[in-house]
Amino acid sequence: MDEYIKRTGEVAMEQAKKNNTYIVYEKDDKLVKEYHNGNIIPLNEDEKG
């Protein structure tokens, strides 16, 4: 199951790169955006929803 979850994240990042966008996930109890170039920035409260 862990391998499946890991692969799902890899596919998401591949799609983000293909579509020049980002993925969103939780890190240290906060939502962040990670871009295909490796930049990680916090997801602002005003961007939710």
Backbone atoms as SQL, in Angstrom:
CREATE TABLE atoms (id INTEGER PRIMARY KEY, chain TEXT, resi INTEGER, resn TEXT, atom TEXT, x REAL, y REAL, z REAL);
INSERT INTO atoms VALUES
  (1, 'A', 1, 'MET', 'N', 0.822, -1.197, 0.000),
  (2, 'A', 1, 'MET', 'CA', 0.000, 0.000, 0.000),
  (3, 'A', 1, 'MET', 'C', 0.868, 1.265, 0.000),
  (4, 'A', 2, 'ASP', 'N', 1.964, 1.266, 0.774),
  (5, 'A', 2, 'ASP', 'CA', 2.836, 2.437, 0.805),
  (6, 'A', 2, 'ASP', 'C', 3.403, 2.754, -0.574),
  (7, 'A', 3, 'GLU', 'N', 3.750, 1.731, -1.332),
  (8, 'A', 3, 'GLU', 'CA', 4.286, 1.928, -2.681),
  (9, 'A', 3, 'GLU', 'C', 3.226, 2.557, -3.590),
  (10, 'A', 4, 'TYR', 'N', 1.983, 2.142, -3.430),
  (11, 'A', 4, 'TYR', 'CA', 0.878, 2.691, -4.221),
  (12, 'A', 4, 'TYR', 'C', 0.705, 4.178, -3.921),
  (13, 'A', 5, 'ILE', 'N', 0.743, 4.537, -2.644),
  (14, 'A', 5, 'ILE', 'CA', 0.591, 5.935, -2.243),
  (15, 'A', 5, 'ILE', 'C', 1.757, 6.762, -2.795),
  (16, 'A', 6, 'LYS', 'N', 2.959, 6.245, -2.698),
  (17, 'A', 6, 'LYS', 'CA', 4.142, 6.939, -3.217),
  (18, 'A', 6, 'LYS', 'C', 3.997, 7.175, -4.719),
  (19, 'A', 7, 'ARG', 'N', 3.587, 6.152, -5.443),
  (20, 'A', 7, 'ARG', 'CA', 3.438, 6.266, -6.899),
  (21, 'A', 7, 'ARG', 'C', 2.357, 7.275, -7.272),
  (22, 'A', 8, 'THR', 'N', 1.292, 7.318, -6.496),
  (23, 'A', 8, 'THR', 'CA', 0.223, 8.292, -6.752),
  (24, 'A', 8, 'THR', 'C', 0.767, 9.718, -6.670),
  (25, 'A', 9, 'GLY', 'N', 1.603, 9.985, -5.666),
  (26, 'A', 9, 'GLY', 'CA', 2.224, 11.307, -5.536),
  (27, 'A', 9, 'GLY', 'C', 3.148, 11.620, -6.694),
  (28, 'A', 10, 'GLU', 'N', 3.877, 10.616, -7.151),
  (29, 'A', 10, 'GLU', 'CA', 4.784, 10.814, -8.289),
  (30, 'A', 10, 'GLU', 'C', 4.003, 11.142, -9.554),
  (31, 'A', 11, 'VAL', 'N', 2.892, 10.443, -9.758),
  (32, 'A', 11, 'VAL', 'CA', 2.050, 10.698, -10.939),
  (33, 'A', 11, 'VAL', 'C', 1.465, 12.106, -10.865),
  (34, 'A', 12, 'ALA', 'N', 1.044, 12.512, -9.672),
  (35, 'A', 12, 'ALA', 'CA', 0.498, 13.864, -9.508),
  (36, 'A', 12, 'ALA', 'C', 1.538, 14.911, -9.880),
  (37, 'A', 13, 'MET', 'N', 2.781, 14.714, -9.458),
  (38, 'A', 13, 'MET', 'CA', 3.831, 15.680, -9.779),
  (39, 'A', 13, 'MET', 'C', 4.139, 15.665, -11.268),
  (40, 'A', 14, 'GLU', 'N', 4.122, 14.496, -11.894),
  (41, 'A', 14, 'GLU', 'CA', 4.335, 14.421, -13.345),
  (42, 'A', 14, 'GLU', 'C', 3.255, 15.205, -14.083),
  (43, 'A', 15, 'GLN', 'N', 2.013, 15.068, -13.643),
  (44, 'A', 15, 'GLN', 'CA', 0.915, 15.800, -14.264),
  (45, 'A', 15, 'GLN', 'C', 1.052, 17.305, -14.027),
  (46, 'A', 16, 'ALA', 'N', 1.494, 17.688, -12.840),
  (47, 'A', 16, 'ALA', 'CA', 1.691, 19.111, -12.546),
  (48, 'A', 16, 'ALA', 'C', 2.746, 19.694, -13.479),
  (49, 'A', 17, 'LYS', 'N', 3.823, 18.951, -13.689),
  (50, 'A', 17, 'LYS', 'CA', 4.877, 19.419, -14.589),
  (51, 'A', 17, 'LYS', 'C', 4.343, 19.533, -16.008),
  (52, 'A', 18, 'LYS', 'N', 3.618, 18.528, -16.447),
  (53, 'A', 18, 'LYS', 'CA', 3.058, 18.522, -17.806),
  (54, 'A', 18, 'LYS', 'C', 2.122, 19.703, -18.030),
  (55, 'A', 19, 'ASN', 'N', 1.356, 20.060, -17.003),
  (56, 'A', 19, 'ASN', 'CA', 0.354, 21.121, -17.117),
  (57, 'A', 19, 'ASN', 'C', 0.820, 22.452, -16.528),
  (58, 'A', 20, 'ASN', 'N', 2.126, 22.538, -16.174),
  (59, 'A', 20, 'ASN', 'CA', 2.707, 23.763, -15.630),
  (60, 'A', 20, 'ASN', 'C', 1.894, 24.304, -14.451),
  (61, 'A', 21, 'THR', 'N', 1.629, 23.429, -13.483),
  (62, 'A', 21, 'THR', 'CA', 0.859, 23.808, -12.311),
  (63, 'A', 21, 'THR', 'C', 1.525, 23.221, -11.068),
  (64, 'A', 22, 'TYR', 'N', 0.795, 22.973, -10.018),
  (65, 'A', 22, 'TYR', 'CA', 1.346, 22.511, -8.758),
  (66, 'A', 22, 'TYR', 'C', 0.447, 21.446, -8.142),
  (67, 'A', 23, 'ILE', 'N', 0.973, 20.802, -7.079),
  (68, 'A', 23, 'ILE', 'CA', 0.152, 19.893, -6.291),
  (69, 'A', 23, 'ILE', 'C', -0.007, 20.499, -4.903),
  (70, 'A', 24, 'VAL', 'N', -1.063, 20.112, -4.217),
  (71, 'A', 24, 'VAL', 'CA', -1.330, 20.596, -2.864),
  (72, 'A', 24, 'VAL', 'C', -1.357, 19.404, -1.932),
  (73, 'A', 25, 'TYR', 'N', -0.683, 19.546, -0.788),
  (74, 'A', 25, 'TYR', 'CA', -0.699, 18.488, 0.218),
  (75, 'A', 25, 'TYR', 'C', -0.430, 19.093, 1.584),
  (76, 'A', 26, 'GLU', 'N', -0.585, 18.270, 2.607),
  (77, 'A', 26, 'GLU', 'CA', -0.355, 18.724, 3.973),
  (78, 'A', 26, 'GLU', 'C', 1.073, 18.417, 4.395),
  (79, 'A', 27, 'LYS', 'N', 1.726, 19.418, 4.971),
  (80, 'A', 27, 'LYS', 'CA', 3.081, 19.268, 5.481),
  (81, 'A', 27, 'LYS', 'C', 3.163, 20.034, 6.790),
  (82, 'A', 28, 'ASP', 'N', 3.577, 19.373, 7.848),
  (83, 'A', 28, 'ASP', 'CA', 3.671, 19.998, 9.173),
  (84, 'A', 28, 'ASP', 'C', 2.343, 20.631, 9.584),
  (85, 'A', 29, 'ASP', 'N', 1.249, 19.919, 9.344),
  (86, 'A', 29, 'ASP', 'CA', -0.111, 20.350, 9.711),
  (87, 'A', 29, 'ASP', 'C', -0.585, 21.593, 8.967),
  (88, 'A', 30, 'LYS', 'N', 0.034, 21.917, 7.840),
  (89, 'A', 30, 'LYS', 'CA', -0.399, 23.060, 7.028),
  (90, 'A', 30, 'LYS', 'C', -0.450, 22.632, 5.570),
  (91, 'A', 31, 'LEU', 'N', -1.355, 23.240, 4.808),
  (92, 'A', 31, 'LEU', 'CA', -1.429, 22.956, 3.386),
  (93, 'A', 31, 'LEU', 'C', -0.375, 23.758, 2.641),
  (94, 'A', 32, 'VAL', 'N', 0.288, 23.103, 1.698),
  (95, 'A', 32, 'VAL', 'CA', 1.319, 23.751, 0.900),
  (96, 'A', 32, 'VAL', 'C', 1.101, 23.436, -0.577),
  (97, 'A', 33, 'LYS', 'N', 1.655, 24.283, -1.414),
  (98, 'A', 33, 'LYS', 'CA', 1.683, 24.053, -2.856),
  (99, 'A', 33, 'LYS', 'C', 3.116, 23.717, -3.231),
  (100, 'A', 34, 'GLU', 'N', 3.304, 22.641, -3.978),
  (101, 'A', 34, 'GLU', 'CA', 4.636, 22.297, -4.457),
  (102, 'A', 34, 'GLU', 'C', 4.621, 22.336, -5.974),
  (103, 'A', 35, 'TYR', 'N', 5.495, 23.154, -6.531),
  (104, 'A', 35, 'TYR', 'CA', 5.619, 23.295, -7.972),
  (105, 'A', 35, 'TYR', 'C', 6.596, 22.258, -8.516),
  (106, 'A', 36, 'HIS', 'N', 6.503, 21.976, -9.785),
  (107, 'A', 36, 'HIS', 'CA', 7.357, 20.952, -10.400),
  (108, 'A', 36, 'HIS', 'C', 8.833, 21.280, -10.321),
  (109, 'A', 37, 'ASN', 'N', 9.164, 22.544, -10.092),
  (110, 'A', 37, 'ASN', 'CA', 10.577, 22.923, -9.983),
  (111, 'A', 37, 'ASN', 'C', 11.111, 22.752, -8.556),
  (112, 'A', 38, 'GLY', 'N', 10.263, 22.275, -7.647),
  (113, 'A', 38, 'GLY', 'CA', 10.685, 22.023, -6.274),
  (114, 'A', 38, 'GLY', 'C', 10.316, 23.113, -5.281),
  (115, 'A', 39, 'ASN', 'N', 9.845, 24.257, -5.758),
  (116, 'A', 39, 'ASN', 'CA', 9.428, 25.324, -4.846),
  (117, 'A', 39, 'ASN', 'C', 8.204, 24.884, -4.058),
  (118, 'A', 40, 'ILE', 'N', 8.257, 25.094, -2.747),
  (119, 'A', 40, 'ILE', 'CA', 7.134, 24.779, -1.870),
  (120, 'A', 40, 'ILE', 'C', 6.748, 26.053, -1.143),
  (121, 'A', 41, 'ILE', 'N', 5.457, 26.435, -1.246),
  (122, 'A', 41, 'ILE', 'CA', 4.979, 27.641, -0.577),
  (123, 'A', 41, 'ILE', 'C', 3.683, 27.308, 0.168),
  (124, 'A', 42, 'PRO', 'N', 3.430, 28.017, 1.274),
  (125, 'A', 42, 'PRO', 'CA', 2.190, 27.773, 2.021),
  (126, 'A', 42, 'PRO', 'C', 0.971, 28.156, 1.187),
  (127, 'A', 43, 'LEU', 'N', -0.104, 27.409, 1.381),
  (128, 'A', 43, 'LEU', 'CA', -1.369, 27.750, 0.747),
  (129, 'A', 43, 'LEU', 'C', -2.033, 28.800, 1.619),
  (130, 'A', 44, 'ASN', 'N', -2.287, 29.964, 1.075),
  (131, 'A', 44, 'ASN', 'CA', -2.868, 31.059, 1.848),
  (132, 'A', 44, 'ASN', 'C', -4.326, 30.770, 2.188),
  (133, 'A', 45, 'GLU', 'N', -4.740, 31.227, 3.339),
  (134, 'A', 45, 'GLU', 'CA', -6.110, 31.026, 3.785),
  (135, 'A', 45, 'GLU', 'C', -7.119, 31.569, 2.768),
  (136, 'A', 46, 'ASP', 'N', -6.829, 32.697, 2.142),
  (137, 'A', 46, 'ASP', 'CA', -7.767, 33.310, 1.199),
  (138, 'A', 46, 'ASP', 'C', -7.864, 32.531, -0.105),
  (139, 'A', 47, 'GLU', 'N', -6.994, 31.563, -0.343),
  (140, 'A', 47, 'GLU', 'CA', -7.040, 30.756, -1.555),
  (141, 'A', 47, 'GLU', 'C', -7.908, 29.522, -1.378),
  (142, 'A', 48, 'LYS', 'N', -8.271, 29.174, -0.152),
  (143, 'A', 48, 'LYS', 'CA', -9.056, 27.971, 0.102),
  (144, 'A', 48, 'LYS', 'C', -10.471, 28.147, -0.416),
  (145, 'A', 49, 'GLY', 'N', -11.010, 27.040, -0.927),
  (146, 'A', 49, 'GLY', 'CA', -12.414, 27.007, -1.312),
  (147, 'A', 49, 'GLY', 'C', -12.601, 27.566, -2.638);
